[in-house]
Amino acid sequence: MMINLKRVIKAGIISFWRNGWVSFATILIMVLTLFVVGGLILSNVILTSVLASLEDKVDITVYFRLDAPEEEILSVRESLEGLGEVEEVEYISRAEALEQFRNRHQENALITQSLEELGDNPLGASLNIHAADPSHYKAISNFLEANVLSGILDKITYHQNELVIDRLSSILLTSRRIGIAASLLLVGIAFLAAFNTIRMAIYTSREEIKVMKLVGASNWYTRGPFVVEGFLHGLFGSVIALLIFFPLTYWLGPRSEKFFGGPDLYVYYTTHILELFLVLFLVGIIIGILSSSIAVRRYLRT
């Protein structure tokens, strides 16, 4: 068994080098395919960063009545922090709210003078709430409105931001669906392209396959060398595609960070190079091996 396996591997390597131009064409197609797959991964990093930035800017604020006891406000905060939908709750006291208001309008003499004439703090305490997902804000708002402590609430800004929150949720959901659909489509195209290219190489060896079957070679022994070729196509394709990303991310990295405000692609590439290689390698060898196995099947019926 071990001797046969060595022979299969050796035959696959010899066939890979013997059919040099066909192997080169197959690897080229594999490189293009894996380059697109890698591009999708890097694009998803940027998209995720941009969407996360948008999520951070969307929140709802709960304003409390001026006479609301601080103990009850803190109790509401604890209740919110216990919800799985809530990621973070920031408490802003009346004094902090007044200080922030003064800082924002320090150059407006009219507002500053009006505050001094009032003599008392007209602002109530508030809670800024960040949800784990934008689609959760409605449930959080309903929780607050139905809570037994809602008597101390003055206003919830969810309804003012509802349109923006709903649109953001729709963008996130649509982006994920498009990403999955595009990935499946590209993998399908890659499989068909690799299948057709590998079939050309197998077609030139059809007589050899028939002879092997006539002398009693098993299916796995006949198919083995082509599977090894498919493995080599995926291996070389993934290595070359990964190397192409090095100068590309080096050039695009600072520009993408400046334009999108997300991570530097070159830094991401260098820190995740092993994960990228494993993904491209697995995709490459799966496409190569499956394509070879399916393409050679028709010639095994001798």
Order of alpha helices (4+ residues) and beta strands (2+ residues): alpha-alpha-beta-alpha-beta-alpha-alpha-beta-alpha-beta-alpha-alpha-alpha-alpha-alpha
